[in-house]
Amino acid sequence: MHRPSSSRLGHTIHALGTVESTQAEAGRLAAAGAPEGTVVTACHQTAGRGRRGRTWLDTEGESLLMSVVLRPPIPPDQAPQLSLVGAVAVVDALHASAGLHASIRWPNDVMVGERKICGMLPEAATSAPGTLGHVILGIGLNVNQAVFPEPVRTLATSVRMETGRESDLGLMMESVLGALGRWYGRFLADGIDGVREAWLERSQSIGRRARCADGREGVAVDLGRDGALVLRTDSGEMLRILAGDVTMEAANAARD
Ligand code: BTN
């Protein structure tokens, strides 16, 4: 079946003021039948959701807070692949719109150097057992922060902190949606392989030492087609990490 090489995302944009979470708003719209490409943005979230049940904090008007309704014809267990698509797209958008050289920390944190500039949250809903109904891809991009509060002060950065300039949130959204549409179109047409290759090219995790919360550790050597991080332990064993907390050592701390 012929598929277009890019998908038009953002044909309908619900630009909201203060909400609990754009994920919840987009989820409601998707459950009511909103088509693929519907986008929800907000100026501020009172209960922003991060990965692994964490909260995602923002100060009004400083971040791009965005949730995109996607309806890919894939099985539910492949839904996490969409966050790889999103991370690759945000790296490209930051380069195109702000000249920034960002990279990806597994699985989908977008980083400038050792500081996080963007987080991604794919939330899937099944329509029937074993059938994916929709995925809400949440993107939180730090744009106009001049400083971050503790405890993320030294862990986070923003487009403004990296470029010295404020950016227009609307233009930044267009840039992210454009890149996301291109990479999502490629994912629909060709599957995960091209996206995986692009992820590896943009990754800062490969070659670094990683430690899982359960104590297992090794050097990251590859990304599986399912999005798993492949670690080689000191005894040469290969470990596949699909989910969970992984601490990546900083660049200058990696061992051979
Ligand atoms: C992470 O923990 O890195 C993922 C953060 C995702 C945050 C975005 S902001 C827009 C959307 N709405 C939410 O509540 N979360 C996502």
Residues whose N, C-alpha, C, O or C-beta is under 5 A from the ligand:
A	BS01	BTN	S21 T22 Q23 A47 G48 R49 G50 R51 W56 L65 M66 G119 M120 L121 G138 I139 G140
